[in-house]
Amino acid sequence: MTRADWLALIIAVALLPVLYGRYWGDGGPASVARIAVSGQPPLELPLNRNRQLAVHGPLGDSLIEVKDGRVRFLASPCRGQQCVHSGWLAHAGDLAACLPNGITVSLQGKRPRFDSINF
């Protein structure tokens, strides 16, 4: 390896923590919850007001709760309830989905977070 190869390798290794923190670290606070239902335009809810919302999907109504700047599936008619067990979403880039009912909830903020799913 030449000196230029070593220099390129050192620069690449030095940049890894910076890139990790920028793109895969904490997404920061979220300001809006985006609720998408298959076949309907997405609905955006600000997280600064507590509320519960019934969202109608193909299987029935899913109950979504917004409280203290966070959002979660409170109840859903799907069988496995993975959406309910995903818990509270609080950071930009967080996502929960009820695939059988066709409903997704994602949080939007100033700085999105990327992961292997949405990168």
C-alpha positions as CSV (number, residue, x, y, z in Angstrom):
1,M,0.0,0.0,0.0
2,T,1.2,3.5,-0.8
3,R,1.1,6.5,1.4
4,A,-1.9,7.8,-0.5
5,D,-3.8,4.5,0.2
6,W,-3.0,4.8,3.9
7,L,-4.1,8.4,4.0
8,A,-7.4,7.5,2.2
9,L,-8.0,4.7,4.7
10,I,-7.3,6.9,7.7
11,I,-9.7,9.6,6.5
12,A,-12.4,7.0,5.8
13,V,-12.1,5.5,9.3
14,A,-12.0,9.0,10.9
15,L,-15.2,10.0,9.1
16,L,-17.2,6.9,10.1
17,P,-18.3,8.1,13.6
18,V,-19.3,11.5,12.1
19,L,-21.4,9.9,9.4
20,Y,-22.9,7.4,11.9
21,G,-24.0,10.2,14.2
22,R,-25.3,12.3,11.4
23,Y,-27.4,9.7,9.6
24,W,-28.0,6.8,11.9
25,G,-28.0,8.3,15.4
26,D,-30.9,9.9,17.2
27,G,-33.3,11.6,14.8
28,G,-34.1,14.4,17.3
29,P,-37.5,15.4,18.5
30,A,-40.5,14.9,16.2
31,S,-43.0,17.5,15.6
32,V,-45.6,15.8,13.4
33,A,-47.1,12.3,13.2
34,R,-47.9,11.2,9.6
35,I,-50.6,8.5,9.4
36,A,-51.0,6.7,6.1
37,V,-53.8,4.4,5.3
38,S,-53.8,2.4,2.1
39,G,-55.9,4.1,-0.6
40,Q,-56.2,7.4,1.3
41,P,-54.2,10.6,1.4
42,P,-51.9,10.8,4.5
43,L,-53.0,12.6,7.6
44,E,-50.5,14.8,9.5
45,L,-51.1,15.4,13.2
46,P,-49.1,17.8,15.3
47,L,-47.7,16.2,18.5
48,N,-48.2,19.2,20.7
49,R,-51.9,18.4,21.4
50,N,-53.0,15.2,23.3
51,R,-55.8,13.2,21.5
52,Q,-57.0,9.8,20.5
53,L,-58.0,9.2,16.9
54,A,-59.8,6.2,15.3
55,V,-58.4,5.5,11.9
56,H,-60.4,3.2,9.6
57,G,-58.6,0.5,7.7
58,P,-59.7,-2.6,5.8
59,L,-60.1,-4.7,9.0
60,G,-61.7,-2.0,11.1
61,D,-60.7,0.9,13.3
62,S,-57.3,1.3,14.8
63,L,-57.0,3.6,17.8
64,I,-54.0,5.9,17.7
65,E,-53.0,8.0,20.8
66,V,-51.0,11.2,20.8
67,K,-49.8,12.2,24.2
68,D,-46.9,14.3,25.5
69,G,-45.2,14.6,22.1
70,R,-45.3,10.9,21.4
71,V,-47.7,8.6,19.5
72,R,-48.6,5.0,19.6
73,F,-51.2,2.4,18.4
74,L,-53.5,2.0,21.4
75,A,-55.7,-0.7,19.8
76,S,-56.1,-2.4,16.5
77,P,-58.2,-5.2,15.0
78,C,-55.3,-7.2,13.7
79,R,-54.5,-10.6,15.1
80,G,-50.9,-10.3,16.1
81,Q,-51.0,-6.8,17.7
82,Q,-47.4,-6.1,16.7
83,C,-48.4,-2.5,16.1
84,V,-49.7,-2.1,19.6
85,H,-46.6,-3.8,21.1
86,S,-44.3,-1.4,19.2
87,G,-45.0,1.1,22.0
88,W,-44.4,4.8,22.0
89,L,-42.8,6.6,19.0
90,A,-41.0,9.8,20.0
91,H,-38.1,10.5,17.6
92,A,-38.1,11.7,14.0
93,G,-37.9,8.7,11.8
94,D,-39.6,6.3,14.2
95,L,-42.3,4.1,12.5
96,A,-45.0,1.7,13.5
97,A,-47.2,-0.2,11.1
98,C,-50.3,-2.4,11.2
99,L,-49.8,-4.2,7.9
100,P,-52.9,-6.4,8.1
101,N,-55.0,-3.2,8.5
102,G,-52.9,-1.1,6.1
103,I,-52.0,1.7,8.5
104,T,-48.6,3.2,9.1
105,V,-47.6,5.9,11.6
106,S,-44.3,7.7,11.1
107,L,-42.8,10.7,12.9
108,Q,-41.4,13.6,11.0
109,G,-39.0,16.2,12.3
110,K,-36.3,18.6,11.3
111,R,-33.7,15.9,11.0
112,P,-34.9,12.5,9.8
113,R,-33.2,9.3,11.0
114,F,-32.2,6.7,8.4
115,D,-32.1,3.0,9.0
116,S,-31.9,-0.1,6.9
117,I,-35.6,0.0,6.0
118,N,-35.9,3.6,4.7
119,F,-32.3,4.4,3.6
